[in-house]
Amino acid sequence: GSIQHYLYLSLAYVSVGAVAWLLLPQVTPPTKSTQSKAAHIPFNLKLGFIACAILFGVNHSYMIALPQLLEQHLNLPIYNTGYILGTAAAIEIPIMIFGGWLATRTPVLPLMRIGAAAAASLYLGVWLANDLWQLIALQFFNAIFIGFIGGLGMTWFQDQMPNFAGTASSLFSNAINLGNIFGSLLIAIIAAWVGYQHLYLANTFAALIAIALLFACKNH
């Protein structure tokens, strides 16, 4: 039931907090001389910020609109949303681990471009899908997006501002927040105008813009 669901969530949060407290290494705080310097945001990072905001926005609209797509376009019960997103969550874990392994051997920016291309493939596939099994199979692209953008995006942001890790992490968090607003606007405008199915075509075009921005970034 719902009470047990929230109990499991609480236990999960407590477990994560205990692991962070006991196992994460201590970080030396920055010196006063480093803190006193003004943080200059590179143009590279500005492009990446916009790209990530777009990608997190279309991902937000994808998840929020998915139940309506199932019910109105495919005539499927909305509880199938749990099967679809659950499949993505199961695939994400090994891909995030694999992405972290790759990031130690190759630059992060090409991996982010792959993640953005996976997002565009996901939304185009959802737009074309006409059966449940197709939506479940497409979660492989969703997992690559989460693993390479959600998992490695923070690392790339910090690489662009190595002396201002706090600023970089704040920028990445703000990209997610701005993306959520953008995704909600997409649902309110596009879905109300052309329907939930064609919302995913708009998501595809938005993801293509994000890909172009990431290719405009220089691979420092």
N, CA and C of each residue as an Amber inpcrd file, in Angstrom:
protein
   660
   0.8150000  -1.1830000   0.0000000   0.0000000   0.0000000   0.0000000
   0.8640000   1.2540000   0.0000000   0.1820000   2.4090000  -0.0230000
   0.9050000   3.6730000  -0.0980000   1.7300000   3.9320000   1.1560000
   1.2320000   3.4680000   2.3340000   1.9920000   3.6930000   3.5700000
   3.3100000   2.9350000   3.5200000   3.2720000   1.6760000   3.0770000
   4.5050000   0.9030000   2.9620000   5.4590000   1.5280000   1.9500000
   4.9040000   2.0980000   0.8850000   5.7260000   2.7390000  -0.1480000
   6.5540000   3.8630000   0.4630000   5.9120000   4.7330000   1.2520000
   6.6370000   5.8470000   1.8520000   7.5930000   5.3660000   2.9380000
   7.2540000   4.2740000   3.5990000   8.1680000   3.7020000   4.5810000
   9.4540000   3.2220000   3.9000000   9.3100000   2.5600000   2.7570000
  10.4850000   2.0920000   2.0130000  11.3260000   3.2730000   1.5220000
  10.6510000   4.3450000   1.1040000  11.3820000   5.5310000   0.6760000
  12.1830000   6.1250000   1.8340000  11.5750000   6.1850000   3.0000000
  12.2660000   6.7210000   4.1750000  13.4910000   5.8830000   4.5240000
  13.3240000   4.5580000   4.4880000  14.4600000   3.6760000   4.7740000
  15.5680000   3.8470000   3.7490000  15.1870000   4.0690000   2.4940000
  16.1930000   4.2710000   1.4480000  16.9840000   5.5500000   1.7000000
  16.2970000   6.6330000   2.0820000  16.9830000   7.8890000   2.3720000
  17.9260000   7.7420000   3.5700000  17.4610000   7.0450000   4.6000000
  18.3070000   6.8240000   5.7700000  19.5350000   6.0130000   5.3890000
  19.3610000   5.0040000   4.5530000  20.4830000   4.1710000   4.1210000
  21.5060000   4.9890000   3.3350000  21.0140000   5.8350000   2.4120000
  21.9270000   6.6770000   1.6350000  22.6750000   7.6460000   2.5400000
  21.9730000   8.2240000   3.5140000  22.6350000   9.1330000   4.4500000
  23.7100000   8.4310000   5.2610000  23.4340000   7.2080000   5.6930000
  24.4260000   6.4540000   6.4610000  25.6510000   6.1260000   5.6080000
  25.4220000   5.7320000   4.3720000  26.5420000   5.4280000   3.4810000
  27.3850000   6.6760000   3.2290000  26.7150000   7.8120000   2.9810000
  27.4470000   9.0550000   2.7500000  28.2530000   9.4650000   3.9810000
  27.6860000   9.2990000   5.1580000  28.3600000   9.6960000   6.3970000
  29.5720000   8.8140000   6.6680000  29.4510000   7.5310000   6.4030000
  30.4940000   6.5840000   6.7920000  31.5510000   6.3450000   5.7160000
  31.1690000   6.4300000   4.4460000  32.0660000   5.9760000   3.3920000
  32.6330000   7.0740000   2.5050000  31.9340000   8.1960000   2.3700000
  32.4550000   9.2410000   1.4900000  33.6930000   9.8940000   2.1040000
  34.7030000  10.2070000   1.2900000  35.9300000  10.8110000   1.8250000
  35.6970000  12.2510000   2.2720000  36.5290000  12.7010000   3.1850000
  36.4690000  14.0820000   3.6300000  37.0510000  14.9860000   2.5420000
  36.4010000  16.1230000   2.3230000  36.8470000  17.0660000   1.2990000
  37.4270000  18.2920000   1.9750000  38.6010000  18.6740000   1.5390000
  39.2370000  19.8650000   2.1030000  38.5450000  21.1120000   1.5690000
  38.0650000  21.9850000   2.4360000  37.3870000  23.1930000   1.9530000
  38.3590000  24.1010000   1.2190000  37.8720000  24.8810000   0.2520000
  38.7610000  25.7790000  -0.4880000  39.3510000  26.8560000   0.4020000
  40.5360000  27.3050000   0.0580000  41.1960000  28.3430000   0.8460000
  40.5140000  29.6840000   0.6250000  40.7980000  30.6280000   1.5010000
  40.1870000  31.9480000   1.3760000  40.6070000  32.6450000   0.0910000
  41.8730000  32.4200000  -0.3220000  42.3360000  33.0610000  -1.5550000
  41.5620000  32.5570000  -2.7660000  41.2300000  31.2500000  -2.7410000
  40.4520000  30.6980000  -3.8480000  39.0230000  31.2060000  -3.8090000
  38.4580000  31.3090000  -2.6070000  37.0830000  31.7640000  -2.4760000
  36.9180000  33.2230000  -2.8700000  37.9750000  34.0200000  -2.6940000
  37.8710000  35.4500000  -2.9520000  37.8750000  35.7760000  -4.4390000
  38.3230000  34.8530000  -5.2690000  38.3590000  35.0950000  -6.7020000
  36.9390000  35.0490000  -7.2720000  36.6840000  35.9360000  -8.2230000
  35.3780000  35.9390000  -8.8690000  35.2980000  34.7750000  -9.8490000
  34.2070000  34.0530000  -9.8090000  34.0250000  32.9080000 -10.6920000
  33.6460000  33.3890000 -12.0880000  34.4610000  33.0370000 -13.0610000
  34.1770000  33.3730000 -14.4620000  33.6210000  32.1290000 -15.1410000
  32.4270000  32.2560000 -15.6760000  31.7880000  31.1190000 -16.3320000
  32.2370000  31.0840000 -17.7890000  32.9530000  30.0410000 -18.2030000
  33.4150000  29.9540000 -19.5940000  32.2480000  29.8600000 -20.5690000
  32.4800000  30.3360000 -21.7920000  31.4480000  30.2570000 -22.8340000
  31.0660000  28.8070000 -23.0930000  32.0630000  27.9320000 -23.0180000
  31.8150000  26.4990000 -23.1650000  30.7270000  26.0230000 -22.2120000
  30.8330000  26.4620000 -20.9780000  29.9000000  26.0280000 -19.9460000
  28.5280000  26.6610000 -20.1380000  28.5040000  27.8700000 -20.6660000
  27.2120000  28.5060000 -20.9360000  26.4240000  27.7100000 -21.9670000
  27.1200000  27.2580000 -23.0140000  26.4580000  26.4260000 -24.0150000
  25.9800000  25.1110000 -23.3950000  26.8480000  24.5030000 -22.5780000
  26.4770000  23.2560000 -21.9230000  25.3170000  23.4260000 -20.9640000
  25.2670000  24.5700000 -20.2930000  24.1680000  24.8500000 -19.3620000
  22.8350000  24.8730000 -20.1150000  22.7960000  25.5850000 -21.2460000
  21.5600000  25.6570000 -22.0320000  21.1820000  24.2760000 -22.5480000
  22.1850000  23.5240000 -23.0410000  21.9140000  22.1830000 -23.5680000
  21.3400000  21.2750000 -22.4880000  21.9310000  21.2930000 -21.2990000
  21.4440000  20.4350000 -20.2140000  20.0600000  20.8610000 -19.7520000
  19.8120000  22.1800000 -19.7020000  18.4830000  22.6520000 -19.3070000
  17.4300000  22.1400000 -20.2870000  17.7560000  22.1770000 -21.5930000
  16.8140000  21.6670000 -22.5970000  16.5910000  20.1710000 -22.4030000
  17.6860000  19.4260000 -22.2100000  17.5740000  17.9700000 -22.0980000
  16.8030000  17.5520000 -20.8540000  17.0720000  18.2050000 -19.7280000
  16.3180000  17.8790000 -18.5220000  14.8640000  18.3290000 -18.6540000
  14.6340000  19.3930000 -19.4260000  13.2570000  19.8490000 -19.6390000
  12.4430000  18.8490000 -20.4240000  12.9960000  18.3590000 -21.5340000
  12.2360000  17.4000000 -22.3460000  12.0980000  16.0640000 -21.6180000
  13.0750000  15.7250000 -20.7830000  12.9330000  14.5090000 -19.9820000
  11.8110000  14.6610000 -18.9590000  11.7110000  15.8510000 -18.3860000
  10.6320000  16.1230000 -17.4290000   9.2700000  16.0090000 -18.1130000
   9.1280000  16.6150000 -19.2880000   7.8470000  16.5450000 -19.9890000
   7.5530000  15.1230000 -20.4470000   8.6100000  14.3770000 -20.7980000
   8.4300000  12.9770000 -21.2020000   7.7880000  12.1630000 -20.0830000
   8.3030000  12.2980000 -18.8810000   7.7940000  11.4840000 -17.7770000
   6.3980000  11.9270000 -17.3460000   6.1750000  13.2430000 -17.3000000
   4.8850000  13.7420000 -16.8410000   3.7710000  13.3860000 -17.8230000
   4.0760000  13.4540000 -19.1210000   3.0420000  13.2370000 -20.1320000
   2.8520000  11.7760000 -20.4960000   3.7440000  10.8990000 -20.0340000
   3.6720000   9.4950000 -20.4420000   2.3460000   8.8190000 -20.0810000
   1.8030000   8.9950000 -18.8680000   0.5080000   8.3530000 -18.5750000
  -0.6070000   8.8110000 -19.5140000  -0.6180000  10.1100000 -19.8450000
  -1.6450000  10.6100000 -20.7580000  -1.4600000  10.0370000 -22.1620000
  -0.2020000   9.8620000 -22.5750000   0.0410000   9.2580000 -23.8800000
  -0.4930000   7.8270000 -23.9280000  -0.2340000   7.0640000 -22.8680000
  -0.7010000   5.6780000 -22.8310000  -2.2160000   5.6100000 -22.9020000
  -2.8690000   6.4690000 -22.1510000  -4.3310000   6.3960000 -22.0570000
  -5.0110000   6.9560000 -23.3040000  -4.5350000   8.0860000 -23.8120000
  -5.2480000   8.7760000 -24.8850000  -4.8290000   8.3140000 -26.2720000
  -3.5610000   7.9380000 -26.4410000  -3.0840000   7.5790000 -27.7770000
  -3.0400000   6.0630000 -27.9960000  -2.5710000   5.3180000 -26.9870000
  -2.4090000   3.8710000 -27.1470000  -3.5420000   3.0730000 -26.4990000
  -4.4350000   3.7570000 -25.7890000  -5.5650000   3.0870000 -25.1200000
  -5.0850000   1.9840000 -24.1760000  -4.0520000   2.3010000 -23.4120000
  -3.4940000   1.3690000 -22.4360000  -3.7250000   1.9040000 -21.0360000
  -3.8830000   1.0120000 -20.0440000  -4.0270000   1.4810000 -18.6600000
  -2.7830000   2.2570000 -18.2220000  -2.9960000   3.2940000 -17.4310000
  -1.8780000   4.1560000 -17.0710000  -0.9040000   3.4720000 -16.1030000
  -1.3160000   2.3380000 -15.4800000  -0.3760000   1.6720000 -14.5810000
   0.8190000   1.1000000 -15.3330000   0.7130000   1.0040000 -16.6570000
   1.8580000   0.5440000 -17.4460000   3.0190000   1.5290000 -17.3970000
   2.7450000   2.7620000 -16.9800000   3.8270000   3.7360000 -16.7980000
   4.8630000   3.1960000 -15.8250000   4.4130000   2.5060000 -14.7950000
   5.3400000   1.9370000 -13.8130000   6.2530000   0.8960000 -14.4310000
   5.7200000   0.0660000 -15.3150000   6.5510000  -0.9310000 -15.9830000
   7.5940000  -0.2630000 -16.8810000   7.1720000   0.7830000 -17.5750000
   8.0770000   1.4620000 -18.5040000   9.2170000   2.1440000 -17.7450000
   8.8590000   2.9750000 -16.7710000   9.8890000   3.7060000 -16.0380000
  10.6970000   2.7700000 -15.1400000  10.0850000   1.7050000 -14.6530000
  10.8290000   0.7290000 -13.8630000  11.8910000   0.0180000 -14.6860000
  11.5640000  -0.2600000 -15.9480000  12.5550000  -0.8600000 -16.8400000
  13.7420000   0.0790000 -17.0310000  13.4440000   1.3640000 -17.2340000
  14.5220000   2.3470000 -17.3920000  15.3980000   2.4010000 -16.1500000
  14.7750000   2.3910000 -14.9680000  15.5430000   2.4630000 -13.7240000
  16.4610000   1.2610000 -13.5630000  15.9790000   0.0840000 -13.9610000
  16.8020000  -1.1180000 -13.8400000  17.9990000  -1.0740000 -14.7760000
  17.8120000  -0.5140000 -15.9830000  18.9060000  -0.4490000 -16.9460000
  19.8840000   0.6670000 -16.5950000  19.3810000   1.7210000 -15.9620000
  20.2280000   2.8810000 -15.6520000  21.4150000   2.5230000 -14.7720000
  21.2200000   1.6340000 -13.8220000  22.2810000   1.3660000 -12.8370000
  23.5520000   0.8480000 -13.5080000  23.4880000  -0.2380000 -14.3110000
  24.7350000  -0.6760000 -14.9530000  25.2860000   0.3320000 -15.9410000
  24.4090000   1.1050000 -16.6140000  24.9080000   2.0850000 -17.5760000
  25.5980000   3.2400000 -16.8610000  25.1000000   3.6560000 -15.7230000
  25.7730000   4.7070000 -14.9540000  27.1480000   4.2330000 -14.4870000
  27.2300000   2.9780000 -14.0520000  28.5250000   2.4330000 -13.6450000
  29.4690000   2.3650000 -14.8530000  28.9360000   1.9150000 -15.9870000
  29.7380000   1.8470000 -17.2040000  30.1790000   3.2390000 -17.6510000
  29.2750000   4.2170000 -17.5450000  29.6200000   5.5860000 -17.9070000
  30.7230000   6.1490000 -17.0250000  30.6600000   5.8640000 -15.7160000
  31.7250000   6.3070000 -14.8250000  33.0590000   5.6740000 -15.1710000
  33.0180000   4.4030000 -15.5650000  34.2480000   3.7180000 -15.9800000
  34.8030000   4.3440000 -17.2550000  33.9200000   4.6460000 -18.2180000
  34.3560000   5.2690000 -19.4640000  34.9530000   6.6530000 -19.2240000
  34.3680000   7.3920000 -18.2830000  34.8100000   8.7650000 -18.0400000
  36.2380000   8.8320000 -17.5250000  36.7470000   7.7380000 -16.9740000
  38.1350000   7.7200000 -16.5320000  39.0890000   7.4000000 -17.6690000
  38.5560000   7.0590000 -18.8290000  39.3900000   6.6400000 -19.9600000
  39.1680000   7.4610000 -21.2180000  38.1440000   8.2970000 -21.2280000
  37.8420000   9.1000000 -22.4070000  37.2470000  10.4280000 -21.9480000
  37.3470000  11.4860000 -22.7560000  36.7280000  12.7620000 -22.3640000
  35.2270000  12.6260000 -22.1300000  34.7230000  13.4550000 -21.2380000
  33.3210000  13.3590000 -20.8460000  32.3950000  13.9380000 -21.9110000
  32.8240000  14.9980000 -22.5970000  31.9360000  15.6830000 -23.5400000
  31.4010000  14.7570000 -24.6380000  32.2160000  13.9090000 -25.2720000
  31.6440000  12.9840000 -26.2690000  30.6000000  12.0450000 -25.6780000
  30.7940000  11.6470000 -24.4270000  29.8000000  10.7900000 -23.7860000
  28.4860000  11.5440000 -23.5860000  28.5760000  12.8300000 -23.2510000
  27.3660000  13.6330000 -23.1000000  26.6430000  13.7890000 -24.4390000
  27.4120000  13.9110000 -25.5140000  26.7880000  13.9920000 -26.8370000
  26.0440000  12.7060000 -27.1600000  26.6310000  11.5770000 -26.7690000
  25.9430000  10.2890000 -26.9640000  24.6560000  10.2500000 -26.1470000
  24.7220000  10.7400000 -24.9010000  23.5270000  10.7770000 -24.0620000
  22.4330000  11.6470000 -24.6520000  22.8210000  12.7860000 -25.2370000
  21.8310000  13.6630000 -25.8670000  21.2360000  13.0110000 -27.1090000
  22.0650000  12.3150000 -27.8860000  21.5560000  11.6040000 -29.0680000
  20.5960000  10.4930000 -28.6520000  20.8870000   9.8350000 -27.5320000
  19.9820000   8.8050000 -27.0260000  18.6380000   9.4070000 -26.6330000
  18.6710000  10.6110000 -26.0400000  17.4190000  11.2770000 -25.6750000
  16.5770000  11.5740000 -26.9070000  17.2110000  12.1060000 -27.9550000
  16.4780000  12.3930000 -29.1870000  15.8950000  11.1160000 -29.7850000
  16.6650000  10.0230000 -29.7400000  16.1750000   8.7380000 -30.2610000
  14.9880000   8.2390000 -29.4510000  15.0430000   8.4350000 -28.1380000
  13.9400000   8.0150000 -27.2690000  12.6500000   8.7280000 -27.6390000
  12.7030000  10.0550000 -27.7500000  11.4720000  10.8070000 -27.9920000
  10.9250000  10.5570000 -29.3910000  11.8150000  10.3970000 -30.3670000
  11.3440000  10.0550000 -31.7050000  10.6880000   8.6800000 -31.6980000
  11.2760000   7.7410000 -30.9580000  10.6950000   6.4090000 -30.8620000
   9.3430000   6.4160000 -30.1740000   9.2110000   7.2180000 -29.1130000
   7.9240000   7.3130000 -28.4160000   6.8690000   7.9180000 -29.3410000
   7.2650000   8.9000000 -30.1210000   6.3210000   9.5200000 -31.0570000
   5.8160000   8.5090000 -32.0860000   6.6880000   7.5930000 -32.5060000
   6.3220000   6.6110000 -33.5210000   5.7010000   5.3410000 -32.9360000
   5.8400000   5.1200000 -31.6330000   5.4360000   3.8540000 -31.0190000
   3.9230000   3.6640000 -31.0890000   3.5240000   2.4110000 -31.2590000
   2.0910000   2.0830000 -31.2450000   1.7930000   0.8540000 -30.3990000
   2.7650000   0.4190000 -29.5810000   2.5240000  -0.7290000 -28.7090000
   3.3890000  -0.5980000 -27.4570000   2.9700000  -1.2850000 -26.4020000
   3.6590000  -1.1760000 -25.1220000   5.0840000  -1.7060000 -25.1890000
   5.3030000  -2.8280000 -25.8760000   6.6280000  -3.4220000 -25.9050000
   7.6500000  -2.4790000 -26.5450000   7.1940000  -1.6440000 -27.4710000
   8.0960000  -0.6900000 -28.0960000   8.5450000   0.3690000 -27.0970000
   7.6270000   0.8420000 -26.2830000   7.9830000   1.8270000 -25.2600000
   8.9490000   1.2420000 -24.2380000   8.7570000  -0.0270000 -23.8940000
   9.6650000  -0.6700000 -22.9450000  11.0500000  -0.8380000 -23.5650000
  11.1100000  -1.2340000 -24.8360000  12.4000000  -1.4000000 -25.5010000
  13.1360000  -0.0740000 -25.6160000  12.4100000   1.0230000 -25.7780000
  13.0280000   2.3380000 -25.9160000  13.6890000   2.8230000 -24.6370000
  13.4210000   2.1620000 -23.5200000  14.0100000   2.6000000 -22.2600000
  15.5290000   2.4200000 -22.2250000  16.0650000   1.6360000 -23.1570000
  17.5220000   1.5460000 -23.2790000  18.1090000   2.9250000 -23.5860000
  17.4400000   3.6850000 -24.4660000  17.9020000   5.0420000 -24.7800000
  17.7200000   5.9640000 -23.5830000  16.6270000   5.7820000 -22.8590000
  16.3990000   6.5940000 -21.6640000  17.4990000   6.3610000 -20.6390000
  17.9060000   5.1080000 -20.4740000  18.9560000   4.7880000 -19.5150000
  20.3000000   5.3910000 -19.9310000  20.5850000   5.3900000 -21.2280000
  21.8330000   6.0110000 -21.7010000  21.8070000   7.5130000 -21.4380000
  20.6530000   8.1340000 -21.6760000  20.5380000   9.5690000 -21.3910000
  20.8100000   9.8620000 -19.9190000  20.1590000   9.1260000 -19.0360000
  20.3490000   9.3600000 -17.6060000  21.7940000   9.0620000 -17.1990000
  22.3450000   7.9650000 -17.7010000  23.6900000   7.5890000 -17.3070000
  24.7510000   8.5530000 -17.7850000  24.5910000   9.0970000 -19.0100000
  25.6360000   9.9340000 -19.5960000  25.3990000  11.4320000 -19.3820000
  24.1700000  11.8540000 -19.2010000  23.8900000  13.2700000 -18.9320000
  23.6870000  13.4960000 -17.4390000  22.7470000  12.7580000 -16.8540000
  22.5100000  12.9150000 -15.4210000  23.6870000  12.4500000 -14.5780000
  24.3600000  11.3760000 -15.0180000  25.4630000  10.8360000 -14.2320000
  26.7760000  11.5490000 -14.4270000  27.0600000  12.0230000 -15.6460000
  28.3630000  12.6250000 -15.9470000  28.3070000  14.1390000 -16.1470000
  27.1010000  14.6940000 -16.2390000  26.9870000  16.1290000 -16.4720000
  27.6690000  16.9580000 -15.3970000  27.4760000  16.5860000 -14.1390000
  28.1100000  17.3200000 -13.0430000  29.6320000  17.2840000 -13.1670000
  30.1740000  16.1350000 -13.5500000  31.6160000  16.0150000 -13.7210000
  32.1170000  16.9650000 -14.7890000  31.4070000  17.0430000 -15.9110000
  31.8340000  17.9340000 -16.9880000  31.7420000  19.3900000 -16.5550000
  30.6950000  19.7610000 -15.8500000  30.5660000  21.1350000 -15.3500000
  31.7570000  21.4850000 -14.4620000  32.1320000  20.5870000 -13.5870000
  33.2490000  20.8660000 -12.6840000  34.5790000  20.9010000 -13.4280000
  34.6920000  20.1170000 -14.4930000  35.9110000  20.1630000 -15.3030000
  36.1000000  21.5370000 -15.9510000  34.9920000  22.2110000 -16.2640000
  35.0850000  23.5270000 -16.8930000  35.4580000  24.6100000 -15.8880000
  35.1900000  24.3610000 -14.6080000  35.5200000  25.3310000 -13.5400000
  36.1990000  24.5910000 -12.3990000  37.4220000  24.1210000 -12.6070000
  38.0610000  23.2610000 -11.6050000  38.3020000  23.9390000 -10.2580000
  38.4060000  25.2580000 -10.2440000  38.6470000  25.9630000  -8.9790000
  37.3740000  26.4260000  -8.2920000  36.2380000  26.1400000  -8.9040000
  34.9570000  26.5880000  -8.3440000  33.9530000  25.4500000  -8.4110000
  34.2630000  24.3720000  -7.6930000  33.4060000  23.1860000  -7.7290000
  31.9930000  23.5060000  -7.2360000  31.8820000  24.3540000  -6.2070000
  30.5670000  24.7080000  -5.6870000  29.7370000  25.4680000  -6.6990000
  30.3900000  26.3890000  -7.4070000  29.6790000  27.1450000  -8.4370000
  29.2300000  26.2280000  -9.5630000  30.1080000  25.3180000  -9.9780000
  29.7750000  24.3920000 -11.0580000  28.6020000  23.4980000 -10.6810000
  28.6100000  22.9760000  -9.4660000  27.5160000  22.1010000  -9.0400000
  26.2060000  22.8770000  -8.9340000  26.2900000  24.1420000  -8.5100000
  25.0780000  24.9690000  -8.4400000  24.5180000  25.2330000  -9.8370000
  25.4070000  25.4650000 -10.7980000  24.9650000  25.6810000 -12.1700000
  24.2610000  24.4330000 -12.7110000  24.8220000  23.2720000 -12.4080000
  24.2080000  22.0350000 -12.8860000  22.8380000  21.8290000 -12.2540000
  22.7290000  22.0920000 -10.9570000  21.4310000  21.9650000 -10.2800000
  20.4230000  22.9560000 -10.8440000  20.8890000  24.1670000 -11.1450000
  19.9850000  25.1660000 -11.7060000  19.5570000  24.7980000 -13.1300000
  20.4530000  24.1070000 -13.8650000  20.0640000  23.6310000 -15.1980000
  18.9150000  22.6440000 -15.0840000  18.9630000  21.7840000 -14.0720000
  17.8670000  20.8360000 -13.8580000  16.5790000  21.5750000 -13.5030000
  16.6760000  22.5570000 -12.5930000  15.4840000  23.3010000 -12.1760000
  14.8870000  24.0930000 -13.3320000  15.7610000  24.7560000 -14.1050000
  15.2730000  25.5070000 -15.2610000  14.6510000  24.5600000 -16.2800000
  15.2550000  23.3840000 -16.4430000  14.7020000  22.4010000 -17.3560000
  13.3150000  21.9430000 -16.9500000  13.0840000  21.7760000 -15.6580000
  11.7540000  21.3640000 -15.1870000  10.6950000  22.4050000 -15.5410000
  11.0740000  23.6810000 -15.4330000  10.1340000  24.7460000 -15.8160000
   9.8670000  24.6940000 -17.3170000  10.9470000  24.5220000 -18.0860000
  10.8110000  24.4360000 -19.5410000   9.9470000  23.2410000 -19.9410000
  10.1480000  22.1110000 -19.2710000   9.3580000  20.9200000 -19.5800000
   7.8850000  21.1210000 -19.2750000   7.5970000  21.7990000 -18.1810000
   6.1950000  22.0650000 -17.8450000   5.5440000  22.9820000 -18.8790000
   6.3130000  23.9590000 -19.3760000   5.7800000  24.8430000 -20.4170000
   5.5110000  24.0690000 -21.7050000   6.3970000  23.1220000 -22.0210000
   6.1760000  22.3000000 -23.2120000   4.8470000  21.5600000 -23.1250000
   4.5960000  20.9690000 -21.9500000   3.3380000  20.2450000 -21.7750000
   2.1470000  21.1850000 -21.9050000   2.2440000  22.3410000 -21.2410000
   1.1190000  23.2750000 -21.2270000   0.8180000  23.8230000 -22.6160000
   1.8720000  24.0540000 -23.4250000   1.6650000  24.6910000 -24.7260000
   1.5200000  23.6580000 -25.8360000   2.4960000  22.7650000 -25.9660000
   2.5150000  21.8370000 -27.0960000   1.4170000  20.7890000 -26.9670000
   1.3170000  20.1590000 -25.7770000   0.3160000  19.1070000 -25.6070000
  -1.1020000  19.6550000 -25.7470000  -1.3220000  20.8550000 -25.2240000
  -2.6550000  21.4510000 -25.3490000  -2.9630000  21.8400000 -26.7910000
  -1.9330000  22.0960000 -27.5690000  -2.1280000  22.5500000 -28.9480000
  -2.2860000  21.3850000 -29.9260000  -1.3630000  20.4230000 -29.8420000
  -1.3580000  19.3380000 -30.8400000  -1.5280000  17.9530000 -30.2300000
  -1.6380000  17.8380000 -28.9210000  -1.8510000  16.5390000 -28.2950000
  -0.5810000  15.9500000 -27.7180000  -0.7520000  14.9290000 -26.8890000
   0.3800000  14.3570000 -26.1610000   1.3310000  13.5770000 -27.0670000
   0.8260000  12.9730000 -28.1240000   1.7250000  12.2300000 -29.0060000
   2.7280000  13.1730000 -29.6710000   2.2390000  14.2770000 -30.1950000
   3.1180000  15.1830000 -30.9240000   3.9950000  16.0140000 -29.9920000
   3.6880000  15.9980000 -28.7120000   4.6090000  16.5960000 -27.7530000
   5.9840000  15.9480000 -27.8720000   6.0100000  14.6440000 -28.1380000
   7.2910000  13.9440000 -28.2080000   8.0510000  14.2730000 -29.4900000
   7.3630000  14.6960000 -30.5200000   8.0570000  15.1930000 -31.7020000
   8.7190000  16.5370000 -31.3880000   8.0160000  17.3800000 -30.6220000
   8.6220000  18.6390000 -30.1760000   9.8270000  18.3600000 -29.2750000
   9.7190000  17.3450000 -28.4200000  10.8500000  16.9510000 -27.5870000
  12.0540000  16.5480000 -28.4410000  11.7820000  15.8450000 -29.5330000
  12.8540000  15.4040000 -30.4220000  13.6020000  16.6020000 -31.0000000
  12.8580000  17.5970000 -31.4920000  13.4970000  18.7830000 -32.0650000
  14.2750000  19.5620000 -31.0000000  13.7220000  19.6380000 -29.7920000
  14.4350000  20.3290000 -28.7120000  15.7270000  19.6050000 -28.3630000
  15.6790000  18.2700000 -28.3360000  16.8880000  17.4960000 -28.0500000
  17.9330000  17.6800000 -29.1510000  17.4970000  17.8340000 -30.4030000
  18.4370000  18.0820000 -31.4980000  19.1450000  19.4250000 -31.3190000
  18.4270000  20.4180000 -30.8190000  19.0610000  21.7120000 -30.5190000
  20.1250000  21.5350000 -29.4450000  19.8080000  20.7420000 -28.4210000
  20.7770000  20.4850000 -27.3580000  22.0070000  19.7690000 -27.8960000
  21.8060000  18.8280000 -28.8150000  22.9430000  18.1290000 -29.4250000
  23.8320000  19.1210000 -30.1630000  23.2140000  20.0310000 -30.9290000
  23.9920000  21.0340000 -31.6610000  24.8020000  21.9010000 -30.7030000
  24.2170000  22.2720000 -29.5700000  24.9340000  23.0870000 -28.5810000
  26.1160000  22.3220000 -27.9940000  25.9330000  21.0370000 -27.7270000
  27.0280000  20.2390000 -27.1790000  28.1510000  20.0540000 -28.2000000
  27.7910000  19.9730000 -29.4790000  28.8380000  19.8750000 -30.5060000
  29.5330000  21.2150000 -30.7120000  28.8700000  22.3060000 -30.3400000
  29.5140000  23.6200000 -30.4100000  30.5100000  23.8140000 -29.2710000
  30.3800000  23.0230000 -28.2110000  31.3390000  23.1030000 -27.0950000
  32.6860000  22.5300000 -27.5170000  33.7260000  23.1510000 -27.0320000
  35.0700000  22.6480000 -27.3040000  35.4320000  21.5780000 -26.2800000
  36.0970000  20.5610000 -26.7400000  36.4160000  19.4090000 -25.8790000
  37.7140000  19.6710000 -25.1210000  37.6130000  20.4990000 -24.0590000
  38.7930000  20.7960000 -23.2510000  39.1660000  19.5780000 -22.4340000
